[in-house]
Amino acid sequence: MITVEEARQFLDSKIKSFGTEKISLSESYGRILQENIYTDRPLPPYHRVTMDGIAINFKAYQDGKRQYPIENVAPAGAAQMNLTNPASCLEVMTGAVLPKNADTVIRYEDLNIEDSIATIQDVVIKKDQNVHFQGSDRPVSECVVKAGTRITQVELGIAASTGYHEIVVSKHPKVAIISTGDELVNVDQTPEPYQIRKSNVHMIEASLKSLHIHSVRYHIDDDYNEVLSMLRKTLSDYDVIILSGGVSKGKFDYVPKALDELHVSKVFHKIKQRPGKPFWFGHLDKECIIFALPGNPVSSFMCTINYILPWLNKALGQKTQVVRLAQLETDIKFNPNLTYYPIVKTYFNSAGILIAKPVNNNGSGDFASLSDGDAFLELPLGKDLYLAGKVYNCIYFRKH
């Protein structure tokens, strides 16, 4: 049995790329960028007017001029116009190109306009005001978004403004999620008193969707030949397999034996943690990655959030891994020498400190308690008392 830190090291040692693909910009939200995005022209691309009003030559204002005949109107989207007389002005709209021979924009709110004469009110005017100058944000050919960034609406907007109608992203793996167990029935069925509905696979599937990864669900009963047959097929058809159940010490926990018979290389089995101790991880010829999770729902879910999602993020090339720390609200006693992952509800106190409040939980089968929390707190092994006020790693399963 290995520690949590060792498990993470083993998982990192098996990070693999699934390649790249070029997709349309409209399909790229949530994907991991695999090329740098560069400006194809300066940003902004021209001296841009930022307020509706008039454009003047500041020297005329310095010389004491306060009334300006209006020569014309410069709308946004039109070619650059020319201020022919420095003692005159042009009306300009937000987003328009600053006219030639003009360098300062005065907003309508600071003007009186009558008979095509703009009179500046008693306000302070500064040279270059209300002008967004060409290249002041970014020069041409500068990297504005780096490879390894998850594409949000911000990156999508930047890519659009720089002409990337297609974009290179990490290719997603083909993922199979397999539930095991005779006791499981479909969600739309009425279970017998000795049966339960499938829930783990739906939580795992939804967790993968948070990374915009599609998956396919399967089920196998507690029959060794059926387990062997399903695994043989999926090992050849998928890049990643996530199993739920069948990995502990029960007489019908056939998954480890079947994986061994199919020559899958075991990297580790069992981690010094609660919940999720029976977690199994391995690979087949470095082609297919296999995560075999415990069947108890909290265990299965915690391992998905704590191990599988970070592994997939790294495999897809996301550079930044967010670490959040939270302060424990109350003491927790925990005697086994294991890393402990209690469910917590987090909030900010009046001092702006992130606090983790433990949620009442009746063990790894009590999946309903997850609805009362938003994260797991990682309490390292080697202690039996975790004191209020101490800070620990907080692993969120809800957006925060």
C-alpha positions in Angstrom: 0.0 0.0 0.0 1.4 3.4 -1.0 1.0 6.9 0.2 -1.1 9.7 -1.5 2.2 11.4 -2.5 3.6 8.2 -4.0 0.3 7.6 -5.9 0.5 11.1 -7.4 4.1 10.5 -8.4 3.2 7.2 -10.1 0.2 8.8 -11.9 2.5 11.7 -13.1 5.0 9.1 -14.4 2.3 7.7 -16.8 1.1 11.0 -18.2 0.6 10.6 -21.9 -0.6 12.8 -24.7 -3.5 11.9 -26.9 -2.3 14.1 -29.7 -3.7 17.3 -31.2 -6.4 18.3 -33.6 -7.6 21.4 -35.4 -11.2 22.5 -34.7 -13.3 25.5 -35.5 -13.1 28.3 -33.0 -16.8 28.0 -32.3 -16.2 24.4 -31.0 -13.2 25.3 -28.9 -14.7 26.4 -25.6 -13.4 24.4 -22.7 -10.6 22.7 -24.7 -6.9 23.0 -24.0 -5.0 25.2 -26.5 -2.0 23.6 -28.1 -0.6 26.5 -30.1 0.4 30.0 -29.1 -2.0 32.7 -30.3 -0.2 35.8 -31.7 -1.5 39.2 -32.7 -1.8 39.5 -36.5 -1.7 43.3 -36.2 -1.3 45.8 -33.4 -3.9 46.1 -30.7 -5.7 48.3 -31.1 -5.1 48.3 -34.8 -5.5 52.1 -35.1 -5.8 55.2 -32.9 -9.3 54.5 -31.6 -11.8 57.0 -30.3 -13.2 55.9 -26.9 -15.9 58.5 -26.4 -18.6 60.0 -28.6 -17.8 63.7 -29.1 -15.5 65.9 -31.1 -11.9 65.4 -32.2 -9.6 68.5 -32.1 -6.0 69.5 -32.5 -4.9 70.2 -28.9 -2.6 73.0 -30.0 -5.6 75.1 -30.9 -7.0 74.6 -27.4 -3.6 75.5 -25.9 -3.8 78.7 -27.9 -7.1 79.6 -26.2 -9.6 78.4 -28.7 -12.9 77.2 -27.2 -15.3 77.3 -30.1 -14.9 74.9 -33.1 -16.9 74.7 -36.3 -17.8 71.1 -37.1 -16.4 70.0 -40.5 -17.9 66.5 -40.7 -18.8 63.3 -38.7 -16.5 60.4 -38.4 -18.5 57.2 -37.7 -17.1 53.8 -36.4 -16.3 51.5 -39.3 -15.3 54.3 -41.8 -11.9 55.0 -43.2 -9.8 57.6 -41.5 -11.0 61.1 -42.1 -8.9 64.3 -42.2 -9.3 67.4 -40.0 -8.5 70.0 -42.7 -8.5 73.1 -40.4 -6.8 72.9 -37.0 -9.2 75.5 -35.8 -12.2 73.3 -36.6 -13.3 69.9 -35.3 -14.8 66.6 -36.5 -17.6 64.9 -34.6 -16.4 61.3 -33.8 -18.2 58.2 -32.6 -16.8 55.6 -30.2 -14.7 53.1 -32.1 -14.0 55.4 -35.0 -10.5 56.0 -36.3 -9.0 59.2 -34.9 -8.9 61.7 -37.8 -5.6 62.9 -39.2 -4.4 66.2 -37.6 -6.5 65.5 -34.5 -5.1 64.2 -31.3 -7.7 64.8 -28.6 -11.3 63.9 -28.1 -13.8 65.8 -26.0 -17.0 64.0 -25.0 -20.4 65.4 -25.8 -21.2 65.8 -22.1 -18.5 68.6 -22.0 -19.8 70.5 -25.0 -22.6 72.8 -26.1 -23.4 72.4 -29.8 -25.4 75.0 -31.7 -25.6 75.8 -35.4 -22.7 73.4 -36.1 -20.4 75.1 -33.6 -19.1 73.1 -30.7 -18.3 75.1 -27.6 -16.2 73.6 -24.8 -17.6 74.0 -21.4 -15.5 75.0 -18.4 -13.7 71.7 -18.0 -10.1 70.6 -17.9 -8.9 69.2 -21.2 -5.8 67.1 -21.6 -3.9 66.3 -24.7 -4.5 62.7 -26.0 -7.6 62.2 -23.8 -10.2 59.7 -24.9 -7.9 58.1 -27.4 -6.8 54.5 -27.4 -3.6 54.6 -29.3 -2.5 52.0 -31.9 -0.4 49.2 -30.4 -0.7 50.5 -26.9 -2.2 47.1 -25.8 0.0 44.7 -27.8 2.4 45.1 -30.7 2.0 43.0 -33.9 3.3 39.3 -33.6 3.1 39.2 -29.8 2.0 36.1 -28.0 -1.3 36.9 -26.3 -2.4 33.4 -25.2 0.0 30.6 -24.5 -0.3 26.9 -25.4 -1.6 24.9 -22.4 -4.3 27.4 -21.5 -7.9 26.2 -21.1 -10.0 28.2 -23.5 -12.7 30.2 -21.8 -14.8 33.0 -23.3 -11.9 35.3 -22.8 -9.4 33.3 -24.9 -12.1 32.6 -27.4 -12.7 36.3 -27.9 -8.9 37.0 -28.2 -8.5 34.3 -30.8 -11.4 35.7 -32.7 -10.0 39.2 -32.7 -6.7 37.9 -34.0 -8.1 35.9 -36.9 -8.0 32.4 -35.6 -11.1 30.9 -37.1 -9.6 27.4 -36.5 -7.5 26.5 -33.5 -5.2 23.6 -32.5 -6.2 21.9 -29.2 -5.5 18.7 -27.3 -7.3 15.7 -28.7 -9.5 14.2 -26.1 -9.1 10.5 -25.2 -11.8 7.9 -25.9 -13.1 7.1 -22.5 -15.2 4.1 -21.3 -16.8 4.1 -17.8 -17.7 0.6 -16.6 -19.8 -0.2 -13.6 -19.7 -3.6 -12.0 -22.0 -5.5 -9.7 -25.1 -7.7 -9.7 -26.8 -5.3 -7.2 -26.9 -2.4 -9.7 -29.9 -1.5 -11.9 -30.5 1.3 -14.3 -31.8 4.6 -13.1 -35.2 4.2 -14.7 -35.8 0.8 -13.0 -37.4 0.2 -9.7 -34.9 -1.7 -7.6 -35.6 -4.8 -5.5 -35.0 -4.4 -1.8 -31.5 -5.9 -2.3 -30.6 -3.7 -5.3 -29.5 -0.1 -5.8 -29.5 2.2 -8.8 -26.3 3.0 -10.7 -25.0 6.3 -9.5 -21.2 6.2 -9.6 -21.0 6.1 -13.4 -23.2 9.1 -13.7 -21.1 11.1 -11.2 -17.9 10.1 -13.1 -19.5 10.9 -16.4 -20.5 14.4 -15.2 -17.1 15.0 -13.7 -15.5 14.3 -17.1 -17.9 16.7 -18.7 -16.5 19.4 -16.5 -13.4 19.0 -18.7 -15.6 18.7 -21.8 -14.6 15.1 -22.2 -17.2 12.7 -23.7 -17.4 9.2 -22.3 -19.4 6.0 -23.0 -21.0 3.9 -20.2 -21.0 0.1 -19.8 -22.0 -2.3 -17.2 -20.9 -5.9 -16.3 -22.3 -8.3 -13.7 -20.2 -10.2 -11.2 -19.3 -12.9 -13.6 -15.5 -13.5 -14.2 -15.9 -14.4 -17.9 -18.2 -11.4 -18.5 -15.6 -9.1 -16.8 -12.8 -10.6 -18.9 -14.8 -10.3 -22.1 -15.8 -6.7 -21.5 -12.3 -5.6 -20.5 -10.7 -7.4 -23.5 -13.0 -5.4 -25.8 -12.7 -2.0 -24.2 -8.9 -2.3 -23.8 -8.6 -2.4 -27.6 -11.3 0.3 -28.3 -10.5 3.0 -25.7 -7.7 5.2 -24.6 -8.9 5.4 -20.9 -11.0 3.0 -19.0 -12.6 3.9 -15.6 -14.1 1.1 -13.7 -16.2 1.4 -10.6 -16.4 -1.5 -8.2 -14.9 -5.0 -8.1 -11.4 -4.0 -6.9 -11.5 -4.9 -3.2 -11.1 -8.3 -1.5 -14.5 -9.7 -2.0 -15.1 -13.1 -3.6 -16.7 -11.4 -6.6 -14.2 -8.6 -7.0 -12.8 -9.9 -10.3 -11.3 -6.8 -11.8 -7.7 -7.0 -10.6 -7.5 -10.7 -11.6 -9.0 -10.1 -15.0 -6.7 -7.2 -15.7 -3.7 -9.3 -14.8 -4.9 -12.1 -17.1 -5.1 -9.6 -19.9 -1.5 -8.5 -19.3 -2.4 -5.1 -18.0 0.6 -3.7 -16.1 -0.4 -2.8 -12.5 1.3 0.4 -11.3 -0.3 0.3 -7.9 -3.3 -1.1 -5.9 -4.4 0.5 -2.7 -3.5 3.9 -1.3 -3.2 4.8 2.4 -6.3 7.0 2.4 -9.9 7.1 3.4 -12.1 7.0 1.5 -10.8 5.2 -1.6 -8.2 2.9 -0.2 -8.7 0.0 -2.9 -8.0 2.4 -5.8 -6.2 0.5 -8.7 -4.1 2.0 -11.5 -2.3 0.5 -14.5 -1.8 0.6 -18.3 -1.7 -1.8 -21.2 1.4 -1.3 -23.4 1.3 2.4 -22.6 -1.7 2.6 -24.9 -4.7 2.3 -22.7 -4.8 3.8 -19.2 -6.9 2.0 -16.6 -8.4 3.5 -13.4 -10.3 1.0 -11.2 -12.2 2.7 -8.4 -13.8 1.4 -5.3 -17.6 0.8 -5.6 -18.6 2.9 -2.6 -19.9 6.2 -4.1 -18.0 8.7 -1.9 -14.8 6.7 -2.5 -15.4 6.5 -6.2 -16.2 10.2 -6.5 -13.3 11.3 -4.3 -10.8 9.3 -6.4 -12.2 10.8 -9.6 -11.9 14.3 -8.3 -8.5 13.9 -6.6 -6.7 11.7 -9.1 -8.4 11.2 -12.5 -9.4 14.8 -13.3 -5.9 16.2 -12.5 -4.3 13.3 -14.5 -6.5 14.1 -17.5 -5.8 17.9 -17.2 -2.0 17.1 -17.3 -2.4 14.7 -20.1 -4.3 17.3 -22.1 -1.5 19.8 -21.5 -3.0 22.2 -19.1 -0.1 24.0 -17.5 -1.7 25.5 -14.4 -2.9 23.3 -11.6 -4.9 25.3 -9.0 -4.1 24.7 -5.3 -6.5 26.1 -2.8 -6.0 26.1 1.0 -8.7 26.3 3.6 -8.7 26.7 7.4 -10.4 23.9 9.3 -13.3 25.3 11.3 -13.5 22.6 14.0 -11.2 19.9 15.4 -11.3 16.5 13.6 -10.2 13.3 15.3 -9.2 10.4 13.0 -7.3 7.5 14.4 -6.2 5.3 11.4 -2.8 6.2 10.0 -4.2 7.2 6.6 -4.7 10.4 4.6 -8.2 11.5 5.4 -10.6 13.3 3.0 -13.6 14.6 4.9 -16.4 16.3 3.0 -16.5 20.0 3.9 -18.5 23.1 3.1 -16.4 26.2 2.6 -17.1 29.8 3.2 -15.3 33.1 3.7 -15.3 34.5 7.2 -15.5 38.2 8.0 -11.7 38.5 7.7 -11.8 37.1 4.2 -10.3 33.7 5.2 -11.5 30.6 3.5 -13.0 28.3 6.1 -13.8 24.5 5.8 -16.7 23.3 7.9 -16.8 19.4 8.1 -20.0 17.8 6.9 -21.7 15.0 8.8 -21.1 11.8 7.0 -21.8 8.1 7.7 -19.0 6.6 5.7 -18.1 6.1 2.0 -21.6 4.8 1.2 -23.2 8.0 2.3 -23.3 9.8 -1.0 -26.2 12.0 0.0 -23.8 13.9 2.3 -22.0 15.2 -0.8 -25.0 17.5 -1.4 -24.2 19.3 1.9 -20.6 20.0 0.9 -18.5 21.5 -1.9 -15.0 20.0 -1.4 -12.8 17.4 0.2 -10.2 18.5 2.7 -6.9 16.6 2.5 -5.7 15.8 6.0 -2.2 14.2 5.8 -1.5 10.9 7.6 0.6 10.7 10.7 -1.8 12.4 13.1 -4.9 11.5 15.0 -6.1 15.0 15.8 -6.4 17.9 13.3 -6.9 21.2 15.0 -9.2 24.0 14.1 -7.4 26.9 12.6 -4.8 24.8 10.7 -4.7 25.1 6.9 -5.1 22.2 4.5 -5.4 21.5 0.8 -9.0 21.9 -0.4 -10.1 19.8 -3.4 -13.3 21.2 -4.8 -16.0 19.2 -6.5 -18.2 22.3 -7.1 -17.3 25.5 -8.7 -16.2 28.1 -6.1 
